[in-house]
């Protein structure tokens, strides 16, 4: 018999760096989840990834206070900033362009992000990513 779902919790945690401090600890504690058990499971699952990469995670909380979690790909902005070799985007996007990315780089990102994007093919995914890049003050060339 399936467990009764009590709720969902969405967090963005750096890969391999889940610990009981905020924001992870308080969010899990309010739902009655064993915080250290989640931290150990998440860190083990993200051990092979680049340390510090932000990982969106959806935690399903069951009525018996057990949990299951599903990880997604890092945000598109993370990949775009990495492709443009930036720490952060423009403080005035639209007026001030801080870097450039080419279409080939966006296609590589689109292939990684395809499972999380609402697109039917790579061209549509590239258009989505190009819009994200422009909103960060990054010019798309090619």
PyMOL CGO cylinders between C-alpha atoms (Angstrom):
from pymol import cmd
from pymol.cgo import CYLINDER

trace = [
    CYLINDER, 0.00, 0.00, 0.00, 1.27, 3.48, -0.86, 0.3, 1, 1, 1, 1, 1, 1,
    CYLINDER, 1.27, 3.48, -0.86, 2.22, 5.88, 1.89, 0.3, 1, 1, 1, 1, 1, 1,
    CYLINDER, 2.22, 5.88, 1.89, 0.02, 8.90, 2.52, 0.3, 1, 1, 1, 1, 1, 1,
    CYLINDER, 0.02, 8.90, 2.52, 1.71, 12.10, 1.31, 0.3, 1, 1, 1, 1, 1, 1,
    CYLINDER, 1.71, 12.10, 1.31, 1.75, 14.89, 3.88, 0.3, 1, 1, 1, 1, 1, 1,
    CYLINDER, 1.75, 14.89, 3.88, 3.26, 17.57, 1.63, 0.3, 1, 1, 1, 1, 1, 1,
    CYLINDER, 3.26, 17.57, 1.63, 6.07, 18.73, -0.60, 0.3, 1, 1, 1, 1, 1, 1,
    CYLINDER, 6.07, 18.73, -0.60, 9.06, 20.94, 0.12, 0.3, 1, 1, 1, 1, 1, 1,
    CYLINDER, 9.06, 20.94, 0.12, 11.19, 22.64, -2.54, 0.3, 1, 1, 1, 1, 1, 1,
    CYLINDER, 11.19, 22.64, -2.54, 14.74, 23.73, -1.72, 0.3, 1, 1, 1, 1, 1, 1,
    CYLINDER, 14.74, 23.73, -1.72, 17.87, 24.68, -3.64, 0.3, 1, 1, 1, 1, 1, 1,
    CYLINDER, 17.87, 24.68, -3.64, 20.94, 23.24, -1.93, 0.3, 1, 1, 1, 1, 1, 1,
    CYLINDER, 20.94, 23.24, -1.93, 24.60, 23.35, -3.02, 0.3, 1, 1, 1, 1, 1, 1,
    CYLINDER, 24.60, 23.35, -3.02, 25.78, 19.88, -4.11, 0.3, 1, 1, 1, 1, 1, 1,
    CYLINDER, 25.78, 19.88, -4.11, 27.51, 17.98, -1.32, 0.3, 1, 1, 1, 1, 1, 1,
    CYLINDER, 27.51, 17.98, -1.32, 26.94, 20.78, 1.20, 0.3, 1, 1, 1, 1, 1, 1,
    CYLINDER, 26.94, 20.78, 1.20, 23.62, 19.97, 2.87, 0.3, 1, 1, 1, 1, 1, 1,
    CYLINDER, 23.62, 19.97, 2.87, 23.86, 20.64, 6.61, 0.3, 1, 1, 1, 1, 1, 1,
    CYLINDER, 23.86, 20.64, 6.61, 21.40, 21.30, 9.44, 0.3, 1, 1, 1, 1, 1, 1,
    CYLINDER, 21.40, 21.30, 9.44, 21.97, 25.07, 9.39, 0.3, 1, 1, 1, 1, 1, 1,
    CYLINDER, 21.97, 25.07, 9.39, 19.46, 27.40, 7.70, 0.3, 1, 1, 1, 1, 1, 1,
    CYLINDER, 19.46, 27.40, 7.70, 17.76, 27.17, 5.27, 0.3, 1, 1, 1, 1, 1, 1,
    CYLINDER, 17.76, 27.17, 5.27, 17.78, 23.34, 5.25, 0.3, 1, 1, 1, 1, 1, 1,
    CYLINDER, 17.78, 23.34, 5.25, 17.42, 22.60, 8.97, 0.3, 1, 1, 1, 1, 1, 1,
    CYLINDER, 17.42, 22.60, 8.97, 14.45, 24.84, 9.81, 0.3, 1, 1, 1, 1, 1, 1,
    CYLINDER, 14.45, 24.84, 9.81, 12.55, 23.88, 6.64, 0.3, 1, 1, 1, 1, 1, 1,
    CYLINDER, 12.55, 23.88, 6.64, 12.90, 20.16, 7.35, 0.3, 1, 1, 1, 1, 1, 1,
    CYLINDER, 12.90, 20.16, 7.35, 12.37, 20.55, 11.10, 0.3, 1, 1, 1, 1, 1, 1,
    CYLINDER, 12.37, 20.55, 11.10, 8.97, 22.21, 10.60, 0.3, 1, 1, 1, 1, 1, 1,
    CYLINDER, 8.97, 22.21, 10.60, 7.83, 19.13, 8.70, 0.3, 1, 1, 1, 1, 1, 1,
    CYLINDER, 7.83, 19.13, 8.70, 9.24, 16.72, 11.30, 0.3, 1, 1, 1, 1, 1, 1,
    CYLINDER, 9.24, 16.72, 11.30, 11.82, 15.16, 8.99, 0.3, 1, 1, 1, 1, 1, 1,
    CYLINDER, 11.82, 15.16, 8.99, 15.04, 13.71, 10.41, 0.3, 1, 1, 1, 1, 1, 1,
    CYLINDER, 15.04, 13.71, 10.41, 17.44, 16.47, 9.30, 0.3, 1, 1, 1, 1, 1, 1,
    CYLINDER, 17.44, 16.47, 9.30, 20.71, 14.50, 9.55, 0.3, 1, 1, 1, 1, 1, 1,
    CYLINDER, 20.71, 14.50, 9.55, 19.23, 11.55, 7.66, 0.3, 1, 1, 1, 1, 1, 1,
    CYLINDER, 19.23, 11.55, 7.66, 18.27, 13.86, 4.77, 0.3, 1, 1, 1, 1, 1, 1,
    CYLINDER, 18.27, 13.86, 4.77, 21.65, 15.64, 4.80, 0.3, 1, 1, 1, 1, 1, 1,
    CYLINDER, 21.65, 15.64, 4.80, 23.55, 12.33, 4.62, 0.3, 1, 1, 1, 1, 1, 1,
    CYLINDER, 23.55, 12.33, 4.62, 21.32, 11.00, 1.82, 0.3, 1, 1, 1, 1, 1, 1,
    CYLINDER, 21.32, 11.00, 1.82, 21.54, 14.22, -0.21, 0.3, 1, 1, 1, 1, 1, 1,
    CYLINDER, 21.54, 14.22, -0.21, 25.31, 14.57, 0.19, 0.3, 1, 1, 1, 1, 1, 1,
    CYLINDER, 25.31, 14.57, 0.19, 25.79, 10.94, -0.85, 0.3, 1, 1, 1, 1, 1, 1,
    CYLINDER, 25.79, 10.94, -0.85, 23.60, 11.43, -3.92, 0.3, 1, 1, 1, 1, 1, 1,
    CYLINDER, 23.60, 11.43, -3.92, 25.46, 14.59, -4.99, 0.3, 1, 1, 1, 1, 1, 1,
    CYLINDER, 25.46, 14.59, -4.99, 28.96, 13.31, -4.19, 0.3, 1, 1, 1, 1, 1, 1,
    CYLINDER, 28.96, 13.31, -4.19, 29.90, 12.87, -7.89, 0.3, 1, 1, 1, 1, 1, 1,
    CYLINDER, 29.90, 12.87, -7.89, 28.71, 16.38, -8.87, 0.3, 1, 1, 1, 1, 1, 1,
    CYLINDER, 28.71, 16.38, -8.87, 30.73, 19.58, -8.86, 0.3, 1, 1, 1, 1, 1, 1,
    CYLINDER, 30.73, 19.58, -8.86, 30.86, 20.80, -5.25, 0.3, 1, 1, 1, 1, 1, 1,
    CYLINDER, 30.86, 20.80, -5.25, 28.80, 23.92, -4.62, 0.3, 1, 1, 1, 1, 1, 1,
    CYLINDER, 28.80, 23.92, -4.62, 26.63, 23.55, -7.75, 0.3, 1, 1, 1, 1, 1, 1,
    CYLINDER, 26.63, 23.55, -7.75, 23.08, 24.62, -6.78, 0.3, 1, 1, 1, 1, 1, 1,
    CYLINDER, 23.08, 24.62, -6.78, 20.73, 21.64, -7.00, 0.3, 1, 1, 1, 1, 1, 1,
    CYLINDER, 20.73, 21.64, -7.00, 16.95, 22.15, -6.88, 0.3, 1, 1, 1, 1, 1, 1,
    CYLINDER, 16.95, 22.15, -6.88, 15.41, 19.35, -4.85, 0.3, 1, 1, 1, 1, 1, 1,
    CYLINDER, 15.41, 19.35, -4.85, 11.75, 18.45, -4.25, 0.3, 1, 1, 1, 1, 1, 1,
    CYLINDER, 11.75, 18.45, -4.25, 11.22, 16.58, -1.00, 0.3, 1, 1, 1, 1, 1, 1,
    CYLINDER, 11.22, 16.58, -1.00, 8.05, 14.50, -0.62, 0.3, 1, 1, 1, 1, 1, 1,
    CYLINDER, 8.05, 14.50, -0.62, 7.06, 14.28, 3.05, 0.3, 1, 1, 1, 1, 1, 1,
    CYLINDER, 7.06, 14.28, 3.05, 4.95, 11.29, 4.04, 0.3, 1, 1, 1, 1, 1, 1,
    CYLINDER, 4.95, 11.29, 4.04, 2.49, 11.08, 6.95, 0.3, 1, 1, 1, 1, 1, 1,
    CYLINDER, 2.49, 11.08, 6.95, 4.84, 8.77, 8.93, 0.3, 1, 1, 1, 1, 1, 1,
    CYLINDER, 4.84, 8.77, 8.93, 7.57, 11.51, 8.75, 0.3, 1, 1, 1, 1, 1, 1,
    CYLINDER, 7.57, 11.51, 8.75, 9.62, 9.57, 6.22, 0.3, 1, 1, 1, 1, 1, 1,
    CYLINDER, 9.62, 9.57, 6.22, 10.65, 11.31, 3.00, 0.3, 1, 1, 1, 1, 1, 1,
    CYLINDER, 10.65, 11.31, 3.00, 11.76, 10.84, -0.58, 0.3, 1, 1, 1, 1, 1, 1,
    CYLINDER, 11.76, 10.84, -0.58, 13.56, 13.43, -2.66, 0.3, 1, 1, 1, 1, 1, 1,
    CYLINDER, 13.56, 13.43, -2.66, 13.95, 14.14, -6.36, 0.3, 1, 1, 1, 1, 1, 1,
    CYLINDER, 13.95, 14.14, -6.36, 16.82, 16.22, -7.72, 0.3, 1, 1, 1, 1, 1, 1,
    CYLINDER, 16.82, 16.22, -7.72, 16.64, 18.34, -10.84, 0.3, 1, 1, 1, 1, 1, 1,
    CYLINDER, 16.64, 18.34, -10.84, 19.33, 19.91, -13.04, 0.3, 1, 1, 1, 1, 1, 1,
    CYLINDER, 19.33, 19.91, -13.04, 20.96, 23.12, -11.75, 0.3, 1, 1, 1, 1, 1, 1,
    CYLINDER, 20.96, 23.12, -11.75, 19.27, 26.38, -12.82, 0.3, 1, 1, 1, 1, 1, 1,
    CYLINDER, 19.27, 26.38, -12.82, 19.86, 27.67, -16.36, 0.3, 1, 1, 1, 1, 1, 1,
    CYLINDER, 19.86, 27.67, -16.36, 21.37, 30.86, -14.93, 0.3, 1, 1, 1, 1, 1, 1,
    CYLINDER, 21.37, 30.86, -14.93, 24.14, 28.80, -13.28, 0.3, 1, 1, 1, 1, 1, 1,
    CYLINDER, 24.14, 28.80, -13.28, 25.11, 27.20, -16.60, 0.3, 1, 1, 1, 1, 1, 1,
    CYLINDER, 25.11, 27.20, -16.60, 24.87, 30.51, -18.50, 0.3, 1, 1, 1, 1, 1, 1,
    CYLINDER, 24.87, 30.51, -18.50, 27.07, 32.33, -15.97, 0.3, 1, 1, 1, 1, 1, 1,
    CYLINDER, 27.07, 32.33, -15.97, 29.59, 29.49, -16.13, 0.3, 1, 1, 1, 1, 1, 1,
    CYLINDER, 29.59, 29.49, -16.13, 29.64, 29.61, -19.96, 0.3, 1, 1, 1, 1, 1, 1,
    CYLINDER, 29.64, 29.61, -19.96, 30.16, 33.40, -19.87, 0.3, 1, 1, 1, 1, 1, 1,
    CYLINDER, 30.16, 33.40, -19.87, 32.78, 33.06, -17.07, 0.3, 1, 1, 1, 1, 1, 1,
    CYLINDER, 32.78, 33.06, -17.07, 30.92, 35.44, -14.77, 0.3, 1, 1, 1, 1, 1, 1,
    CYLINDER, 30.92, 35.44, -14.77, 30.25, 35.56, -11.02, 0.3, 1, 1, 1, 1, 1, 1,
    CYLINDER, 30.25, 35.56, -11.02, 26.94, 37.41, -11.46, 0.3, 1, 1, 1, 1, 1, 1,
    CYLINDER, 26.94, 37.41, -11.46, 24.83, 38.98, -14.20, 0.3, 1, 1, 1, 1, 1, 1,
    CYLINDER, 24.83, 38.98, -14.20, 24.41, 42.65, -15.03, 0.3, 1, 1, 1, 1, 1, 1,
    CYLINDER, 24.41, 42.65, -15.03, 23.01, 45.02, -12.42, 0.3, 1, 1, 1, 1, 1, 1,
    CYLINDER, 23.01, 45.02, -12.42, 21.14, 46.78, -15.27, 0.3, 1, 1, 1, 1, 1, 1,
    CYLINDER, 21.14, 46.78, -15.27, 20.12, 44.12, -17.82, 0.3, 1, 1, 1, 1, 1, 1,
    CYLINDER, 20.12, 44.12, -17.82, 18.95, 45.55, -21.13, 0.3, 1, 1, 1, 1, 1, 1,
    CYLINDER, 18.95, 45.55, -21.13, 21.11, 48.64, -20.73, 0.3, 1, 1, 1, 1, 1, 1,
    CYLINDER, 21.11, 48.64, -20.73, 24.44, 47.15, -19.75, 0.3, 1, 1, 1, 1, 1, 1,
    CYLINDER, 24.44, 47.15, -19.75, 25.72, 43.96, -21.36, 0.3, 1, 1, 1, 1, 1, 1,
    CYLINDER, 25.72, 43.96, -21.36, 28.44, 42.28, -19.28, 0.3, 1, 1, 1, 1, 1, 1,
    CYLINDER, 28.44, 42.28, -19.28, 29.39, 39.27, -21.44, 0.3, 1, 1, 1, 1, 1, 1,
    CYLINDER, 29.39, 39.27, -21.44, 28.61, 37.21, -24.53, 0.3, 1, 1, 1, 1, 1, 1,
    CYLINDER, 28.61, 37.21, -24.53, 27.65, 33.61, -25.13, 0.3, 1, 1, 1, 1, 1, 1,
    CYLINDER, 27.65, 33.61, -25.13, 27.26, 31.95, -28.51, 0.3, 1, 1, 1, 1, 1, 1,
    CYLINDER, 27.26, 31.95, -28.51, 24.49, 29.71, -29.80, 0.3, 1, 1, 1, 1, 1, 1,
    CYLINDER, 24.49, 29.71, -29.80, 26.70, 26.60, -29.60, 0.3, 1, 1, 1, 1, 1, 1,
    CYLINDER, 26.70, 26.60, -29.60, 27.17, 27.11, -25.85, 0.3, 1, 1, 1, 1, 1, 1,
    CYLINDER, 27.17, 27.11, -25.85, 23.40, 27.54, -25.42, 0.3, 1, 1, 1, 1, 1, 1,
    CYLINDER, 23.40, 27.54, -25.42, 22.78, 24.32, -27.37, 0.3, 1, 1, 1, 1, 1, 1,
    CYLINDER, 22.78, 24.32, -27.37, 25.09, 22.41, -25.00, 0.3, 1, 1, 1, 1, 1, 1,
    CYLINDER, 25.09, 22.41, -25.00, 23.23, 23.86, -22.00, 0.3, 1, 1, 1, 1, 1, 1,
    CYLINDER, 23.23, 23.86, -22.00, 19.87, 23.05, -23.64, 0.3, 1, 1, 1, 1, 1, 1,
    CYLINDER, 19.87, 23.05, -23.64, 20.84, 19.39, -24.03, 0.3, 1, 1, 1, 1, 1, 1,
    CYLINDER, 20.84, 19.39, -24.03, 21.68, 19.20, -20.30, 0.3, 1, 1, 1, 1, 1, 1,
    CYLINDER, 21.68, 19.20, -20.30, 18.53, 21.05, -19.22, 0.3, 1, 1, 1, 1, 1, 1,
    CYLINDER, 18.53, 21.05, -19.22, 16.11, 19.43, -21.72, 0.3, 1, 1, 1, 1, 1, 1,
    CYLINDER, 16.11, 19.43, -21.72, 14.42, 17.21, -19.10, 0.3, 1, 1, 1, 1, 1, 1,
    CYLINDER, 14.42, 17.21, -19.10, 13.54, 20.24, -16.92, 0.3, 1, 1, 1, 1, 1, 1,
    CYLINDER, 13.54, 20.24, -16.92, 12.57, 22.70, -19.67, 0.3, 1, 1, 1, 1, 1, 1,
    CYLINDER, 12.57, 22.70, -19.67, 9.11, 23.06, -21.17, 0.3, 1, 1, 1, 1, 1, 1,
    CYLINDER, 9.11, 23.06, -21.17, 10.32, 22.61, -24.76, 0.3, 1, 1, 1, 1, 1, 1,
    CYLINDER, 10.32, 22.61, -24.76, 9.71, 20.04, -27.47, 0.3, 1, 1, 1, 1, 1, 1,
    CYLINDER, 9.71, 20.04, -27.47, 13.08, 20.33, -29.21, 0.3, 1, 1, 1, 1, 1, 1,
    CYLINDER, 13.08, 20.33, -29.21, 16.55, 21.81, -28.76, 0.3, 1, 1, 1, 1, 1, 1,
    CYLINDER, 16.55, 21.81, -28.76, 15.75, 24.94, -30.83, 0.3, 1, 1, 1, 1, 1, 1,
    CYLINDER, 15.75, 24.94, -30.83, 12.87, 25.86, -28.53, 0.3, 1, 1, 1, 1, 1, 1,
    CYLINDER, 12.87, 25.86, -28.53, 15.07, 25.20, -25.50, 0.3, 1, 1, 1, 1, 1, 1,
    CYLINDER, 15.07, 25.20, -25.50, 17.79, 27.47, -26.94, 0.3, 1, 1, 1, 1, 1, 1,
    CYLINDER, 17.79, 27.47, -26.94, 15.21, 30.26, -27.31, 0.3, 1, 1, 1, 1, 1, 1,
    CYLINDER, 15.21, 30.26, -27.31, 14.23, 29.86, -23.66, 0.3, 1, 1, 1, 1, 1, 1,
    CYLINDER, 14.23, 29.86, -23.66, 17.88, 29.98, -22.59, 0.3, 1, 1, 1, 1, 1, 1,
    CYLINDER, 17.88, 29.98, -22.59, 18.58, 33.00, -24.84, 0.3, 1, 1, 1, 1, 1, 1,
    CYLINDER, 18.58, 33.00, -24.84, 15.80, 34.87, -23.05, 0.3, 1, 1, 1, 1, 1, 1,
    CYLINDER, 15.80, 34.87, -23.05, 17.31, 33.96, -19.69, 0.3, 1, 1, 1, 1, 1, 1,
    CYLINDER, 17.31, 33.96, -19.69, 20.72, 35.15, -20.85, 0.3, 1, 1, 1, 1, 1, 1,
    CYLINDER, 20.72, 35.15, -20.85, 19.32, 38.49, -22.08, 0.3, 1, 1, 1, 1, 1, 1,
    CYLINDER, 19.32, 38.49, -22.08, 17.55, 39.02, -18.76, 0.3, 1, 1, 1, 1, 1, 1,
    CYLINDER, 17.55, 39.02, -18.76, 20.93, 38.58, -17.04, 0.3, 1, 1, 1, 1, 1, 1,
    CYLINDER, 20.93, 38.58, -17.04, 22.60, 41.19, -19.28, 0.3, 1, 1, 1, 1, 1, 1,
    CYLINDER, 22.60, 41.19, -19.28, 24.44, 38.60, -21.39, 0.3, 1, 1, 1, 1, 1, 1,
    CYLINDER, 24.44, 38.60, -21.39, 24.43, 39.07, -25.15, 0.3, 1, 1, 1, 1, 1, 1,
    CYLINDER, 24.43, 39.07, -25.15, 23.71, 36.05, -27.38, 0.3, 1, 1, 1, 1, 1, 1,
    CYLINDER, 23.71, 36.05, -27.38, 25.83, 36.00, -30.58, 0.3, 1, 1, 1, 1, 1, 1,
    CYLINDER, 25.83, 36.00, -30.58, 25.74, 33.70, -33.59, 0.3, 1, 1, 1, 1, 1, 1,
]
cmd.load_cgo(trace, "trace")
